[in-house]
Structure formats: structure tokens, C-alpha cells
Amino acid sequence: MEIEELVKKIDAKSLREEAKKRDIPTRCVTKLNLAKALPNDVVEELAKKSGK
């Protein structure tokens, strides 16, 4: 599945929390850019958890 499709399923709060755990800057960053900075397995896991 494409990363753009996964990002649509995930809320921004979850993405920001995961990014902060990995010391990725979260200020003024789009959901897509956050998802690209995170490892793919993390993004896929967040998409599964969201249930959308």
C-alpha cells in the first residue's frame, strides 16, 4: 500500500507522538512528511491501529 493511502487512515496526533519518540521535529510538518520520516513498519502499524 502506498504511503499516501496509509497517511489518510492515521490521525495527526498518533503520527506526532511516534515522531517525538524518535526525536523527529513535528512543528510545521505535514502528516505526509512525518510519515516519510518514520520507518514504514511504524506507519503501517499506526494505520492498522486506526481501524479506518
Contacts in CASP RR format, 6 or more apart in sequence:
PFRMAT RR
TARGET T0000
AUTHOR 0000-0000-0000
METHOD contacts of the structure
MODEL  1
MEIEELVKKIDAKSLREEAKKRDIPTRCVTKLNLAKALPNDVVEELAKKS
GK
1 44 0 8 1.000
1 47 0 8 1.000
3 32 0 8 1.000
3 35 0 8 1.000
3 36 0 8 1.000
3 40 0 8 1.000
3 43 0 8 1.000
4 32 0 8 1.000
6 35 0 8 1.000
6 43 0 8 1.000
6 44 0 8 1.000
6 46 0 8 1.000
6 47 0 8 1.000
7 15 0 8 1.000
7 31 0 8 1.000
7 32 0 8 1.000
7 35 0 8 1.000
7 43 0 8 1.000
8 52 0 8 1.000
9 47 0 8 1.000
9 50 0 8 1.000
9 51 0 8 1.000
9 52 0 8 1.000
10 31 0 8 1.000
10 35 0 8 1.000
10 43 0 8 1.000
10 46 0 8 1.000
10 47 0 8 1.000
10 50 0 8 1.000
11 50 0 8 1.000
12 31 0 8 1.000
12 34 0 8 1.000
14 46 0 8 1.000
14 49 0 8 1.000
14 50 0 8 1.000
15 31 0 8 1.000
15 34 0 8 1.000
15 35 0 8 1.000
15 38 0 8 1.000
15 46 0 8 1.000
16 26 0 8 1.000
16 34 0 8 1.000
18 38 0 8 1.000
18 42 0 8 1.000
18 46 0 8 1.000
19 25 0 8 1.000
19 26 0 8 1.000
19 29 0 8 1.000
19 34 0 8 1.000
19 37 0 8 1.000
19 38 0 8 1.000
20 26 0 8 1.000
22 38 0 8 1.000
24 34 0 8 1.000
24 37 0 8 1.000
24 38 0 8 1.000
26 34 0 8 1.000
29 37 0 8 1.000
35 43 0 8 1.000
END
